[in-house]
Amino acid sequence: MRKLLRPCLAVLSLLASATPALAKDAPRRPNFLIILADDLGFSDIGAFGGEIATPNLDALAARGLKLTGLHTAATCSPTRAMLLTGLDNREAGLGSMAEALTANQRGKPGYEGHLRPDAASLAERLGASGYRTLFSGKWHLGLTPAQDPHARGFQHSFAMLQGSHNHFGRDVSTDPSKIGGFTYRDNGQTLSSLPADFYSSDAFATRLIADLRASKAGVDAKKPFFAYLAFTAPHFPLQAPAETIAKYKGRYDAGYEALRTARLKRQVELGLLDAKTIPHDLDLSVPWASLTRDQKARAARRMEVYAAMVDRLDWNVGRVVQALKDSGEYDDTVILFLADNGAEGSALDDRSIPRVMARYDAADNRLENVGAATSYESIGPGWAEAATAPSWRFKAFETEGGTRVISFLAGPGVKPGISHAYASVADVAPTFLDLAKVPATTPLRGRSWTGLLGGKARTVYPASQPIGAELFGGRSLRQGDWKLLDTGDGVWRLFDLARDPGETRDLAGHEPARKAALLAAYQAYAREVGVVEPDTRQPFLNQPSPRQQPHQGE
C-alpha cells in the first residue's frame, strides 16, 4: 500500500495553525450537510424516476446538480470510509466489511475493519479549521470508544454503531460485540435504552436538528457547520410506521417488471437516461408471473413497507431543511444527498444470508405483520433490480447496479442541472475541503468537483486515469468510458459504458488489446492499495464462490 497517510495529529496541527488566517481573512464559508440513505435504489425517489412520495428530496434535487455517474463501493462501511476520508477504502482501513473479513485478510494492512487512526476524517479536518461538526445515524466504522464518531472529529454525535438494527429501537445492547444486539452512543457515552417511541429516521433527524440548534446558540454560534445525517432506511429489516405503510397499499400489485418499465420510462422523460439505452435483463430474480398468489401478496407487501421507509426518510429530510430555514442557515448550506451503494437484493426467505437466519426465523413474518417491529424482511432481488435499472444487479456486486448510486448536490455555488460524468464517493472530502478553503495537507485519492459544480467543467477524471475497485472478490477497473469487470466468477468482461451503460454487451473478445491494458492497470492498482482477495466465500452475502484457480491471462 502506498505511503500517503500521515498521523492525524500532524494533520490536525497543520490545520489548526491555519485556522486563524482563514477565520480572519476569508469570507464566510459554506455549511455542509451530507444526507446518506442506506441501500436506497437509484430510481427510488421521484426526481430520479420513482413513484414513492418524496417531495422534499425532489425539491432539493430540482434546485441542485443531479449526479447520475456517482459511484461508491459495493457495500456500506467501505463507502462510508471513502466518503469521510477521500481515500480508497483500503487506505482508510475498510478493505472489506468487518463482518466479512476472511482468514487470509485479517491482520493485513488495509483490512483493519474500522476507520484507521492515521486516515484523517472530514470532520477532523473541518473541525480543526473552524467548523462545528455534528453526526447522527449509522456509523459502521468501528465499535470501540477510540473508533466512535465522537473520537473521530464529531463534536456532537448520536451513533448506532453496527451495520443494521431494529428500526423501532429493540434489542439495545451495551456490548457492541454481542451478536444480535445494537449499540448506541450519545457523544461517546453508551446508552442502555432508547425512548419508547423510537423510530430510526425520526430519531436521527430529531437529534441532528436539536444539535444544530444547540450548537448555533452556544459558543460556536458564529462557526459554519459540517453535519452528517446517516439514515438506516431503507436497509432491511423492512419496518415502518403503520400509517405510512397504509399509503402504499396495493401500489405494487402489478409486480417488479411493471415497476421497472415505468421507472425506466420516467428516467428518460427526466433526462436522466438516453432513450436508446438497452437495460440489463433481470438477472437474479424470477418472473413475477411465475409466483403464486401468496408469493405475489408477500412480495407486494414488502415493497409497500420499503416505500413507506423511503417516504418517512423524505419527511424527515423536510424537517431538517425547515430547521435550517428557520435558523437562517439554509441558503448558506451545501447539501449532498446520496446512497451508500445499490439497492439491497438479498432475499432473506430463501436463506441467502446465513448470518441473519436466526433473527429471521424468530421474527413474526405473517403477511399482516410485515413492517412491524417484530418482523424481519427484505425486498429481494426483483424489486432491487427494478430500482437499479438500467444497470446490472445490485448491492455487493461490482456491476453498475451495485456501485452507481442516486446522488445530487444543492446550495451555494452549485449550478442546477444534470451531470453524467463519472465521479467517486472519494471525491466528497476534497470537494468540501476546496469549498471550505481548507488545505488537504495529505494526498487524497478523490478529486474535487468544484469545476463541475460551477458549470466550468464537464468531467471530474481525465479519460486516461484508471480507477480500480475490489470487494468480496469482485473486481473492476474504470478508465474513461471503458470498464473491465469480474463479478466474482473469475471471468473478465469488458464494457463500453458510453454506449452500453446496462453492461449488456461483453466486448472482451473484440478488444483483446484494450482488455490487456486495463487488466494491467487493475493489477497495478491492486498492488498499490494492497488488495487481498478473499480465499473463502463470505458467509452472509449472496455472492459467487471464490475462485480456486489462477485467472486466465494473469
C-alpha positions as CSV (number, residue, x, y, z in Angstrom):
1,M,0.0,0.0,0.0
2,R,1.4,3.4,-1.0
3,K,2.6,5.5,1.9
4,L,0.3,8.5,1.5
5,L,-1.0,8.7,5.1
6,R,0.4,10.8,7.9
7,P,-0.7,10.6,11.5
8,C,-3.9,12.5,12.2
9,L,-2.3,14.6,15.0
10,A,0.1,16.1,12.4
11,V,-2.7,16.8,10.0
12,L,-4.8,18.5,12.7
13,S,-1.8,20.5,13.9
14,L,-1.3,21.9,10.4
15,L,-5.0,22.7,10.0
16,A,-5.3,24.3,13.4
17,S,-2.4,26.6,12.7
18,A,-4.1,27.8,9.5
19,T,-7.5,28.4,11.2
20,P,-6.9,32.0,12.5
21,A,-6.0,33.2,9.0
22,L,-9.0,31.5,7.4
23,A,-11.3,32.9,10.0
24,K,-9.9,36.4,9.8
25,D,-9.3,36.9,6.1
26,A,-11.8,34.7,4.2
27,P,-15.5,35.4,3.5
28,R,-18.0,33.2,5.3
29,R,-17.5,29.7,4.3
30,P,-20.5,27.4,3.4
31,N,-22.1,25.0,5.8
32,F,-22.1,21.3,4.7
33,L,-24.8,18.7,5.2
34,I,-24.4,15.1,4.0
35,I,-27.6,13.0,3.9
36,L,-26.8,9.4,3.4
37,A,-29.6,6.8,2.7
38,D,-28.8,3.1,3.3
39,D,-29.3,0.7,0.4
40,L,-31.6,3.2,-1.5
41,G,-32.1,2.3,-5.2
42,F,-31.1,4.6,-8.0
43,S,-34.7,5.4,-9.0
44,D,-36.4,5.2,-5.6
45,I,-37.3,9.0,-5.4
46,G,-39.5,11.0,-7.7
47,A,-36.7,13.2,-9.0
48,F,-34.9,10.0,-10.3
49,G,-37.9,8.3,-11.8
50,G,-39.7,6.8,-8.8
51,E,-43.3,6.7,-7.7
52,I,-42.7,7.0,-3.9
53,A,-43.8,10.3,-2.4
54,T,-40.5,12.2,-1.8
55,P,-41.5,15.9,-2.2
56,N,-38.6,17.2,0.0
57,L,-35.9,15.3,-1.8
58,D,-37.4,16.2,-5.1
59,A,-37.4,19.9,-4.2
60,L,-33.7,19.7,-3.2
61,A,-32.8,17.9,-6.4
62,A,-34.7,20.4,-8.6
63,R,-32.5,23.2,-7.3
64,G,-29.3,21.2,-7.5
65,L,-27.0,19.2,-9.7
66,K,-28.0,15.6,-10.2
67,L,-25.0,13.3,-10.5
68,T,-26.0,10.2,-12.5
69,G,-22.5,8.9,-12.6
70,L,-21.6,8.9,-8.9
71,H,-20.0,5.6,-7.8
72,T,-19.4,4.1,-4.4
73,A,-18.1,0.9,-3.0
74,A,-20.5,-2.0,-3.4
75,T,-21.5,-2.1,0.3
76,C,-21.9,0.0,3.4
77,S,-18.8,0.6,5.5
78,P,-16.2,0.7,2.7
79,T,-18.3,3.5,1.1
80,R,-18.5,5.4,4.4
81,A,-14.8,5.2,4.9
82,M,-14.2,6.6,1.4
83,L,-16.8,9.3,2.0
84,L,-15.2,10.7,5.1
85,T,-11.5,10.4,4.1
86,G,-11.3,10.9,0.3
87,L,-9.2,7.7,0.2
88,D,-9.6,4.2,-1.3
89,N,-11.4,2.0,1.2
90,R,-8.3,0.0,1.9
91,E,-6.3,3.1,2.6
92,A,-8.9,4.0,5.2
93,G,-8.9,0.5,6.8
94,L,-12.1,-0.9,5.2
95,G,-10.7,-3.3,2.5
96,S,-13.8,-5.3,3.4
97,M,-16.6,-5.0,5.9
98,A,-15.5,-6.1,9.4
99,E,-18.3,-8.7,9.3
100,A,-16.9,-10.2,6.1
101,L,-13.2,-10.4,6.7
102,T,-11.8,-13.7,5.7
103,A,-8.9,-15.6,7.4
104,N,-6.4,-14.5,4.8
105,Q,-7.4,-10.8,5.1
106,R,-7.4,-10.5,8.9
107,G,-4.4,-8.6,10.2
108,K,-3.3,-7.3,6.8
109,P,-2.8,-3.6,6.2
110,G,-6.0,-2.0,4.9
111,Y,-8.2,-4.7,6.4
112,E,-8.4,-3.4,10.0
113,G,-12.2,-3.5,9.7
114,H,-12.6,0.1,11.1
115,L,-11.5,3.6,10.2
116,R,-7.8,3.7,10.6
117,P,-6.4,6.3,13.1
118,D,-4.0,7.6,10.5
119,A,-6.8,8.3,8.0
120,A,-8.0,11.8,8.9
121,S,-11.8,12.2,8.7
122,L,-13.5,15.1,7.1
123,A,-14.9,16.0,10.5
124,E,-11.4,16.2,11.9
125,R,-10.1,18.3,9.1
126,L,-13.1,20.7,9.1
127,G,-13.3,20.8,12.9
128,A,-9.7,21.8,13.2
129,S,-10.3,24.6,10.6
130,G,-13.1,26.3,12.5
131,Y,-16.2,24.2,11.7
132,R,-18.7,22.9,14.3
133,T,-19.2,19.2,13.5
134,L,-22.3,17.0,14.0
135,F,-23.2,13.4,13.4
136,S,-26.4,11.5,13.7
137,G,-27.2,8.0,12.5
138,K,-25.5,4.8,11.4
139,W,-21.7,4.9,11.9
140,H,-20.4,1.4,10.9
141,L,-16.8,2.4,11.0
142,G,-15.7,0.9,14.3
143,L,-17.1,-0.3,17.6
144,T,-14.6,0.8,20.3
145,P,-14.6,4.1,22.0
146,A,-11.5,5.2,20.1
147,Q,-13.3,4.4,16.9
148,D,-16.5,6.3,17.8
149,P,-17.6,9.3,15.8
150,H,-17.1,11.5,18.9
151,A,-13.4,10.4,18.9
152,R,-13.1,11.0,15.1
153,G,-13.8,14.7,14.9
154,F,-17.6,15.0,15.5
155,Q,-18.1,17.4,18.4
156,H,-21.8,16.3,18.7
157,S,-22.8,12.8,17.9
158,F,-25.6,10.3,18.2
159,A,-24.5,7.0,16.7
160,M,-25.8,3.5,16.0
161,L,-22.6,1.6,15.7
162,Q,-23.5,-1.5,13.7
163,G,-24.4,-2.0,10.1
164,S,-28.1,-2.5,10.7
165,H,-30.6,-2.5,13.5
166,N,-34.3,-2.8,14.5
167,H,-35.8,0.5,13.3
168,F,-38.1,0.7,16.3
169,G,-35.1,0.5,18.7
170,R,-35.4,-3.0,20.0
171,D,-32.5,-5.2,21.2
172,V,-30.4,-2.4,22.6
173,S,-27.1,-3.8,23.8
174,T,-24.3,-2.0,25.7
175,D,-21.8,-4.6,24.3
176,P,-21.2,-3.8,20.7
177,S,-19.6,-7.2,20.1
178,K,-22.8,-9.0,21.0
179,I,-24.4,-10.8,18.0
180,G,-28.0,-9.6,17.5
181,G,-27.7,-6.6,19.7
182,F,-27.4,-2.9,18.6
183,T,-25.3,-0.3,20.4
184,Y,-26.0,3.4,20.5
185,R,-23.7,6.1,21.8
186,D,-24.5,9.7,22.7
187,N,-21.4,11.9,22.5
188,G,-19.3,8.8,23.1
189,Q,-21.4,7.5,26.0
190,T,-23.0,4.1,25.6
191,L,-26.8,4.1,26.1
192,S,-28.6,1.3,27.9
193,S,-32.1,2.1,26.5
194,L,-33.9,4.2,23.9
195,P,-37.2,6.1,24.1
196,A,-40.4,4.0,23.7
197,D,-41.4,6.0,20.6
198,F,-38.1,5.5,18.8
199,Y,-38.2,5.1,15.1
200,S,-34.8,5.3,13.3
201,S,-35.4,8.0,10.7
202,D,-37.4,10.2,13.1
203,A,-34.9,9.8,15.9
204,F,-31.8,10.5,13.8
205,A,-33.3,13.7,12.2
206,T,-34.7,14.9,15.6
207,R,-31.3,14.6,17.2
208,L,-29.5,16.4,14.4
209,I,-32.0,19.2,14.5
210,A,-31.5,19.6,18.2
211,D,-27.7,19.6,18.0
212,L,-27.8,22.1,15.1
213,R,-29.9,24.4,17.2
214,A,-28.0,24.0,20.4
215,S,-24.6,24.5,18.8
216,K,-25.7,27.6,17.0
217,A,-26.9,29.0,20.3
218,G,-23.7,28.2,22.1
219,V,-20.1,29.4,22.0
220,D,-19.7,28.1,18.4
221,A,-22.6,30.1,17.1
222,K,-20.6,32.0,14.5
223,K,-18.9,29.0,13.1
224,P,-20.1,27.3,9.9
225,F,-21.2,23.6,10.4
226,F,-20.4,20.3,8.9
227,A,-23.3,17.8,9.6
228,Y,-23.6,14.2,8.6
229,L,-27.0,12.6,8.8
230,A,-26.8,8.8,8.1
231,F,-30.2,7.2,7.9
232,T,-30.5,3.5,8.3
233,A,-33.6,3.4,6.0
234,P,-34.4,1.6,3.8
235,H,-31.9,-1.1,4.9
236,F,-33.6,-4.3,6.0
237,P,-35.4,-5.2,8.2
238,L,-38.3,-3.6,6.5
239,Q,-40.1,-1.7,9.2
240,A,-42.1,1.5,9.2
241,P,-45.0,3.2,11.0
242,A,-48.3,1.6,10.1
243,E,-49.9,4.9,8.9
244,T,-47.1,5.4,6.4
245,I,-47.3,1.8,5.1
246,A,-51.0,2.3,4.5
247,K,-50.4,4.9,1.9
248,Y,-48.9,2.3,-0.4
249,K,-51.5,-0.5,-0.1
250,G,-52.0,-2.1,-3.5
251,R,-49.4,0.1,-5.2
252,Y,-47.1,-2.8,-6.1
253,D,-49.6,-5.5,-7.0
254,A,-48.5,-5.4,-10.7
255,G,-45.0,-6.7,-9.8
256,Y,-41.4,-5.7,-10.3
257,E,-41.2,-6.0,-14.1
258,A,-44.1,-3.4,-14.4
259,L,-42.3,-1.1,-11.8
260,R,-39.1,-1.4,-13.7
261,T,-40.7,-0.5,-17.0
262,A,-42.4,2.5,-15.5
263,R,-39.3,3.8,-13.8
264,L,-37.1,3.5,-16.9
265,K,-39.7,5.4,-18.9
266,R,-39.7,8.1,-16.3
267,Q,-35.9,8.3,-16.2
268,V,-36.0,9.0,-20.0
269,E,-38.6,11.7,-19.5
270,L,-36.5,13.4,-16.8
271,G,-33.4,13.4,-18.9
272,L,-31.5,11.0,-16.7
273,L,-31.4,8.2,-19.3
274,D,-30.9,8.1,-23.0
275,A,-34.0,6.6,-24.7
276,K,-31.7,4.3,-26.8
277,T,-30.2,2.7,-23.7
278,I,-30.6,-1.1,-23.5
279,P,-31.3,-2.0,-19.9
280,H,-29.8,-5.2,-18.5
281,D,-32.2,-8.1,-18.3
282,L,-33.5,-9.2,-14.9
283,D,-30.6,-11.4,-13.9
284,L,-31.2,-12.8,-10.5
285,S,-35.0,-12.6,-10.0
286,V,-37.7,-14.9,-11.2
287,P,-40.6,-13.7,-13.4
288,W,-43.5,-12.1,-11.5
289,A,-45.9,-14.3,-13.5
290,S,-44.3,-17.4,-12.1
291,L,-45.0,-16.6,-8.5
292,T,-48.0,-18.0,-6.7
293,R,-50.8,-15.7,-5.4
294,D,-49.4,-15.9,-1.9
295,Q,-45.9,-15.2,-3.1
296,K,-47.1,-12.1,-5.0
297,A,-49.0,-10.8,-2.0
298,R,-46.0,-11.2,0.3
299,A,-43.6,-9.6,-2.3
300,A,-46.0,-6.7,-2.8
301,R,-46.3,-6.1,0.9
302,R,-42.5,-6.0,1.3
303,M,-42.3,-3.3,-1.3
304,E,-45.1,-1.3,0.3
305,V,-43.2,-1.3,3.6
306,Y,-40.0,-0.3,1.7
307,A,-41.8,2.6,0.0
308,A,-43.0,3.7,3.4
309,M,-39.5,3.7,4.8
310,V,-38.3,5.9,1.9
311,D,-41.4,8.1,2.3
312,R,-40.7,8.6,6.1
313,L,-37.0,9.3,5.3
314,D,-38.1,12.1,3.0
315,W,-40.4,13.5,5.6
316,N,-37.5,13.8,8.0
317,V,-35.3,15.4,5.4
318,G,-38.1,18.0,5.1
319,R,-37.9,18.6,8.9
320,V,-34.1,19.2,8.7
321,V,-34.5,21.5,5.8
322,Q,-37.2,23.5,7.6
323,A,-34.9,23.8,10.7
324,L,-32.2,25.2,8.5
325,K,-34.6,27.7,7.0
326,D,-35.8,28.7,10.5
327,S,-32.3,29.3,11.7
328,G,-31.4,31.3,8.5
329,E,-28.7,28.8,7.5
330,Y,-30.4,27.1,4.6
331,D,-29.1,29.5,1.9
332,D,-25.6,29.1,3.1
333,T,-25.6,25.3,3.2
334,V,-24.3,22.9,0.5
335,I,-26.5,19.7,0.8
336,L,-25.3,16.4,-0.6
337,F,-27.7,13.5,-0.8
338,L,-26.6,10.1,-1.8
339,A,-27.0,6.3,-1.2
340,D,-24.1,4.2,0.1
341,N,-24.5,1.5,-2.6
342,G,-27.0,0.0,-4.9
343,A,-30.3,-1.4,-3.7
344,E,-30.2,-4.5,-1.4
345,G,-31.2,-7.6,-3.4
346,S,-30.8,-10.4,-0.8
347,A,-33.9,-12.5,-0.2
348,L,-34.0,-13.5,3.5
349,D,-36.7,-16.0,3.0
350,D,-34.6,-18.1,0.7
351,R,-31.8,-18.2,3.3
352,S,-29.4,-16.2,1.2
353,I,-27.7,-14.6,4.3
354,P,-27.0,-17.3,6.9
355,R,-25.7,-14.7,9.3
356,V,-29.2,-13.3,9.9
357,M,-31.2,-16.6,9.7
358,A,-31.7,-16.9,13.4
359,R,-33.2,-13.5,13.6
360,Y,-35.4,-14.2,10.5
361,D,-36.6,-17.5,12.0
362,A,-37.5,-15.8,15.3
363,A,-39.5,-13.0,13.7
364,D,-43.2,-12.7,13.2
365,N,-43.3,-12.6,9.4
366,R,-47.0,-13.2,8.9
367,L,-48.2,-11.2,6.0
368,E,-50.3,-8.8,8.1
369,N,-47.3,-8.2,10.4
370,V,-44.7,-7.4,7.8
371,G,-43.4,-3.9,8.6
372,A,-44.0,-4.1,12.3
373,A,-41.2,-4.1,14.9
374,T,-41.4,-7.8,15.3
375,S,-41.0,-8.6,11.6
376,Y,-37.8,-9.1,9.7
377,E,-37.9,-9.0,5.9
378,S,-36.1,-7.6,2.8
379,I,-37.4,-6.7,-0.6
380,G,-35.4,-9.3,-2.5
381,P,-33.8,-9.3,-6.0
382,G,-36.9,-8.5,-8.1
383,W,-37.6,-5.1,-6.6
384,A,-33.9,-4.4,-6.2
385,E,-33.3,-5.0,-9.9
386,A,-36.2,-2.7,-10.7
387,A,-34.6,0.0,-8.6
388,T,-31.2,-0.2,-10.2
389,A,-32.3,-0.5,-13.8
390,P,-31.0,0.0,-16.4
391,S,-27.9,-1.2,-14.5
392,W,-26.8,-4.8,-13.8
393,R,-27.5,-6.4,-10.5
394,F,-27.4,-4.6,-7.1
395,K,-25.6,-4.2,-3.8
396,A,-22.5,-6.3,-3.1
397,F,-21.6,-6.6,-6.8
398,E,-19.0,-4.6,-8.7
399,T,-21.6,-4.2,-11.5
400,E,-23.1,-0.7,-12.2
401,G,-26.2,-1.8,-10.2
402,G,-24.0,-2.3,-7.1
403,T,-21.9,0.8,-7.3
404,R,-23.8,3.5,-9.3
405,V,-26.0,5.4,-6.8
406,I,-28.5,8.2,-6.6
407,S,-26.9,11.5,-5.8
408,F,-27.3,15.3,-6.1
409,L,-26.0,18.5,-4.5
410,A,-27.8,21.7,-3.9
411,G,-26.7,25.0,-2.4
412,P,-24.4,28.0,-2.9
413,G,-22.0,27.6,-5.8
414,V,-23.9,24.7,-7.3
415,K,-25.3,25.3,-10.8
416,P,-28.5,23.3,-11.2
417,G,-28.7,20.6,-13.9
418,I,-27.7,17.0,-14.7
419,S,-24.1,15.7,-14.9
420,H,-23.5,12.2,-16.4
421,A,-19.7,12.4,-15.6
422,Y,-18.1,9.6,-13.7
423,A,-17.5,10.6,-10.1
424,S,-16.4,8.8,-6.9
425,V,-17.6,9.0,-3.3
426,A,-14.0,9.6,-2.5
427,D,-14.4,13.0,-4.2
428,V,-16.6,14.3,-1.5
429,A,-13.9,15.1,1.0
430,P,-11.6,17.0,-1.4
431,T,-14.7,18.9,-2.8
432,F,-15.8,20.0,0.6
433,L,-12.3,21.0,1.6
434,D,-12.0,23.0,-1.6
435,L,-15.3,24.8,-0.9
436,A,-14.2,25.5,2.7
437,K,-10.8,26.8,1.6
438,V,-9.1,24.2,3.8
439,P,-5.8,22.6,2.5
440,A,-5.9,18.8,2.4
441,T,-2.2,18.7,3.8
442,T,-2.1,15.0,2.9
443,P,-2.7,13.4,-0.6
444,L,-6.2,12.3,-1.3
445,R,-7.3,9.8,-3.9
446,G,-10.5,11.6,-4.8
447,R,-10.8,14.7,-7.0
448,S,-12.6,18.0,-6.3
449,W,-15.9,18.7,-8.1
450,T,-15.6,22.4,-7.9
451,G,-15.4,22.9,-11.6
452,L,-18.3,20.6,-12.2
453,L,-20.5,22.3,-9.6
454,G,-19.9,25.7,-11.1
455,G,-20.5,24.6,-14.7
456,K,-16.9,25.2,-15.7
457,A,-16.0,21.6,-16.3
458,R,-17.9,18.6,-17.7
459,T,-15.7,15.9,-16.3
460,V,-14.0,15.1,-13.0
461,Y,-11.5,12.5,-14.1
462,P,-9.4,12.6,-17.3
463,A,-10.2,9.8,-19.7
464,S,-6.7,8.4,-19.2
465,Q,-6.9,7.9,-15.5
466,P,-7.6,4.3,-14.3
467,I,-9.8,3.8,-11.2
468,G,-9.8,0.4,-9.6
469,A,-12.1,-1.3,-7.1
470,E,-12.4,-4.7,-5.4
471,L,-14.8,-6.1,-2.8
472,F,-15.6,-9.7,-1.8
473,G,-13.6,-10.9,-4.8
474,G,-15.5,-8.8,-7.4
475,R,-13.1,-6.6,-9.2
476,S,-13.3,-3.7,-11.7
477,L,-11.2,-1.1,-13.5
478,R,-12.7,2.0,-14.9
479,Q,-10.8,4.2,-17.5
480,G,-12.8,6.8,-19.3
481,D,-15.9,5.2,-20.6
482,W,-14.4,1.7,-20.5
483,K,-14.9,-0.8,-17.7
484,L,-13.2,-4.1,-17.0
485,L,-15.3,-6.2,-14.7
486,D,-15.1,-9.5,-12.9
487,T,-18.3,-10.1,-11.0
488,G,-16.6,-12.7,-8.7
489,D,-16.7,-15.7,-11.1
490,G,-13.2,-15.2,-12.4
491,V,-14.3,-14.0,-15.9
492,W,-13.1,-10.6,-17.1
493,R,-15.7,-8.8,-19.1
494,L,-15.2,-5.5,-21.0
495,F,-17.9,-2.9,-21.4
496,D,-18.1,0.5,-23.2
497,L,-20.4,2.3,-20.8
498,A,-20.9,5.3,-23.1
499,R,-22.8,3.0,-25.5
500,D,-23.8,0.3,-23.1
501,P,-24.5,1.6,-19.5
502,G,-26.5,-1.5,-18.8
503,E,-23.4,-3.7,-19.2
504,T,-25.3,-5.9,-21.7
505,R,-22.5,-6.5,-24.4
506,D,-19.2,-8.0,-23.3
507,L,-16.5,-6.7,-25.7
508,A,-13.6,-8.6,-24.2
509,G,-13.3,-10.9,-27.2
510,H,-13.5,-8.0,-29.7
511,E,-11.0,-5.7,-27.9
512,P,-8.1,-8.0,-26.6
513,A,-5.5,-5.2,-26.5
514,R,-7.8,-2.9,-24.5
515,K,-8.7,-5.7,-22.2
516,A,-5.0,-6.5,-21.6
517,A,-4.2,-2.8,-20.9
518,L,-7.0,-2.4,-18.4
519,L,-6.1,-5.7,-16.7
520,A,-2.5,-4.4,-16.3
521,A,-3.9,-1.2,-14.9
522,Y,-6.1,-3.2,-12.4
523,Q,-3.1,-5.2,-11.3
524,A,-1.1,-2.0,-10.7
525,Y,-4.0,-0.6,-8.6
526,A,-4.3,-3.8,-6.6
527,R,-0.5,-3.7,-5.8
528,E,-0.7,0.0,-4.9
529,V,-3.5,-0.2,-2.4
530,G,-2.7,-3.8,-1.1
531,V,-5.7,-5.8,-2.3
532,V,-6.0,-9.1,-0.6
533,E,-8.7,-11.2,-2.4
534,P,-10.8,-13.4,-0.1
535,D,-9.9,-17.1,0.0
536,T,-13.4,-18.2,1.1
537,R,-16.9,-17.1,0.4
538,Q,-18.4,-14.6,2.8
539,P,-20.9,-16.4,4.9
540,F,-23.6,-13.8,4.8
541,L,-23.6,-12.4,1.3
542,N,-25.3,-13.8,-1.8
543,Q,-22.1,-13.9,-3.8
544,P,-20.4,-16.4,-6.1
545,S,-18.0,-18.9,-4.6
546,P,-14.3,-17.7,-4.6
547,R,-12.1,-18.6,-7.5
548,Q,-9.9,-21.5,-6.7
549,Q,-7.8,-21.4,-9.9
550,P,-5.5,-18.6,-11.3
551,H,-7.2,-16.2,-13.6
552,Q,-6.6,-16.8,-17.3
553,G,-4.4,-14.0,-18.7
554,E,-2.9,-13.0,-15.3
